[in-house]
Every structure is written in C-alpha cells, then in structure tokens.
C-alpha cells in the first residue's frame, strides 16, 4: 500500500447527512443525486465526496455520522435541500483504492494501521473519500477512490 502525504484544498460542500453504519451512506448519495438533478446543480459540481465524522471503534454503528457531498465553487447557489459545510485545507495521509466500494473498509483499515506505525497523529475533524470516477459508468473493479485522513 502506497501512502502519500498530500495537501488537500479547502472545499465548499453541499451535503446530505447519513446517521448509521457507514456502508449505508448510499441512500444519502441517492438523495444527493436527486437534489442535484432537480436543481441542475450537477453541472457545477467539481467533486463528489463522503465525510466520516466518527471513529467506528468508539461510536456505535447506529450513531455514526457521515455526509454525502458535492463540492461546489463559491458563488454558485447551494441547491435546495443541501446543507452547506466548509472542509478546510489539510495535510493528509492518503491512498488511492482501486476496486469496488465494498472493499473500502479494508482500505481504511490499512490506512489506520499505517497511521499507527508511522508516528504521525491524526487531526481533529472528519476523514473523507473523494470519488475519482463515476460509478454509474465505471465497472466496480475500476472504481478509484482517494482516502484522506487529515494529519495534526
């Protein structure tokens, strides 16, 4: 596993909250997609992300908080039904996972193991995934997802 230290830019996000096991965030992405389609907001999207606010080792699965997100430029109206959040710029430990989304928990586990042995500390705030290609037109084996864990 290749872990890179990368600089992530600040982002303005339109979000839909999901509470429950992280693997259930797909429903929030369905809601997000519907809101973007009905508002025409898809044309302004610069990235699709998921924010993960809680550590599943210390928070029960039914209380985990995550957000399905679209990154939008400043000055673009926030589509109705989305909650605006700001993701600050951050230095992150990052890997790019290639393969089905169902394999992402294992990839996060590998990144967590790297953090534990690296001597680096995680920063306060969420970790996130950036979806680098479109799952509507990309075979699951070719999906590319960047995992970002902010560093202190």
C-alpha positions as CSV (number, residue, x, y, z in Angstrom):
1,X,0.0,0.0,0.0
2,X,1.4,3.4,-1.1
3,X,0.6,6.1,1.5
4,X,1.2,9.6,0.2
5,X,1.3,12.9,2.3
6,X,-0.8,15.3,0.2
7,X,-2.2,18.8,0.5
8,X,-6.0,18.9,0.1
9,X,-7.6,22.2,-0.8
10,X,-10.4,23.9,1.2
11,X,-13.8,22.9,-0.3
12,X,-17.3,24.3,-0.2
13,X,-19.7,21.3,0.1
14,X,-23.4,20.7,-0.3
15,X,-24.2,17.8,2.0
16,X,-26.9,15.2,2.9
17,X,-26.4,13.7,6.4
18,X,-26.5,9.9,7.0
19,X,-26.7,8.5,10.5
20,X,-26.0,4.8,10.9
21,X,-23.5,2.3,9.6
22,X,-21.1,3.9,7.2
23,X,-21.9,1.3,4.5
24,X,-25.4,2.7,4.4
25,X,-24.3,6.1,3.0
26,X,-25.5,5.1,-0.5
27,X,-29.1,6.2,0.4
28,X,-27.8,9.7,1.2
29,X,-25.9,9.7,-2.2
30,X,-29.2,8.8,-3.8
31,X,-30.9,11.8,-2.2
32,X,-28.0,14.0,-3.1
33,X,-28.1,12.9,-6.8
34,X,-31.8,13.6,-6.9
35,X,-31.5,17.0,-5.5
36,X,-28.6,17.9,-7.9
37,X,-30.6,16.6,-10.9
38,X,-33.7,18.5,-10.0
39,X,-31.8,21.8,-9.4
40,X,-29.4,21.5,-12.3
41,X,-26.5,21.5,-9.8
42,X,-24.7,18.6,-11.4
43,X,-23.1,21.0,-13.9
44,X,-21.4,23.0,-11.2
45,X,-20.0,20.0,-9.2
46,X,-16.2,19.8,-9.0
47,X,-16.0,16.6,-7.0
48,X,-18.1,14.0,-5.1
49,X,-17.0,13.2,-1.6
50,X,-18.1,11.4,1.6
51,X,-17.2,12.8,5.0
52,X,-16.9,10.4,8.0
53,X,-17.2,12.2,11.3
54,X,-16.8,9.4,13.9
55,X,-14.4,6.6,14.7
56,X,-16.3,3.3,14.3
57,X,-14.0,1.8,17.0
58,X,-15.5,4.2,19.6
59,X,-19.0,5.1,18.3
60,X,-21.8,2.6,17.9
61,X,-22.8,1.8,14.3
62,X,-26.3,3.2,14.7
63,X,-24.8,6.6,15.8
64,X,-22.1,7.0,13.2
65,X,-22.4,10.3,11.3
66,X,-21.4,10.7,7.7
67,X,-22.2,13.1,4.8
68,X,-22.7,12.5,1.1
69,X,-21.2,15.6,-0.5
70,X,-20.8,17.5,-3.7
71,X,-18.0,20.2,-4.0
72,X,-19.3,23.4,-5.4
73,X,-17.5,26.7,-6.3
74,X,-18.0,29.8,-4.2
75,X,-20.7,32.0,-5.7
76,X,-22.8,29.1,-7.1
77,X,-26.2,28.9,-5.4
78,X,-26.5,26.0,-3.0
79,X,-29.1,23.6,-4.4
80,X,-32.3,23.4,-2.3
81,X,-32.2,20.6,0.3
82,X,-28.4,20.6,0.7
83,X,-26.7,21.8,3.8
84,X,-23.5,23.8,3.2
85,X,-20.4,22.8,5.0
86,X,-16.8,24.0,4.6
87,X,-14.0,21.5,4.6
88,X,-10.7,23.3,5.5
89,X,-7.5,22.8,3.6
90,X,-5.5,20.0,5.2
91,X,-2.3,18.0,5.0
92,X,-3.5,14.3,4.8
93,X,-2.2,10.8,4.7
94,X,-3.8,9.5,1.5
95,X,-4.1,6.3,-0.5
96,X,-6.0,5.6,-3.8
97,X,-8.1,2.5,-3.6
98,X,-8.9,0.8,-7.0
99,X,-11.8,-1.6,-6.8
100,X,-15.4,-1.9,-5.5
101,X,-16.7,0.3,-2.8
102,X,-17.4,-2.8,-0.7
103,X,-13.6,-3.0,-0.3
104,X,-13.2,0.5,1.2
105,X,-13.5,-0.6,4.9
106,X,-10.4,-2.8,4.4
107,X,-8.6,0.1,2.7
108,X,-9.4,2.4,5.6
109,X,-8.1,-0.3,8.0
110,X,-4.8,-0.4,6.1
111,X,-4.6,3.4,6.3
112,X,-5.3,3.3,10.0
113,X,-2.6,0.6,10.5
114,X,-0.1,2.9,8.6
115,X,-1.1,5.8,10.9
116,X,-0.5,3.6,14.0
117,X,3.0,2.7,12.9
118,X,4.0,6.0,11.2
119,X,4.5,8.1,14.3
120,X,2.0,10.7,12.8
121,X,-1.1,11.9,14.6
122,X,-4.5,12.4,13.1
123,X,-6.1,15.9,13.3
124,X,-9.5,16.7,14.7
125,X,-12.3,16.6,12.2
126,X,-13.6,14.2,9.6
127,X,-11.8,11.9,7.3
128,X,-13.1,11.7,3.7
129,X,-13.3,9.9,0.4
130,X,-13.0,11.5,-2.9
131,X,-14.7,9.6,-5.8
132,X,-12.3,9.9,-8.8
133,X,-14.6,8.4,-11.4
134,X,-18.3,7.9,-11.9
135,X,-19.8,4.7,-10.5
136,X,-22.8,5.0,-13.0
137,X,-20.4,4.3,-15.9
138,X,-17.4,2.7,-14.4
139,X,-17.1,-1.1,-13.7
140,X,-16.7,-1.8,-9.9
141,X,-13.2,-3.2,-10.5
142,X,-12.1,0.1,-12.0
143,X,-13.6,2.5,-9.4
144,X,-10.9,4.8,-8.0
145,X,-11.4,6.3,-4.5
146,X,-8.9,8.6,-2.7
147,X,-9.0,8.2,1.1
148,X,-7.9,11.2,3.1
149,X,-7.0,11.2,6.8
150,X,-6.0,14.7,8.0
151,X,-2.8,14.9,9.9
152,X,-2.1,17.0,13.0
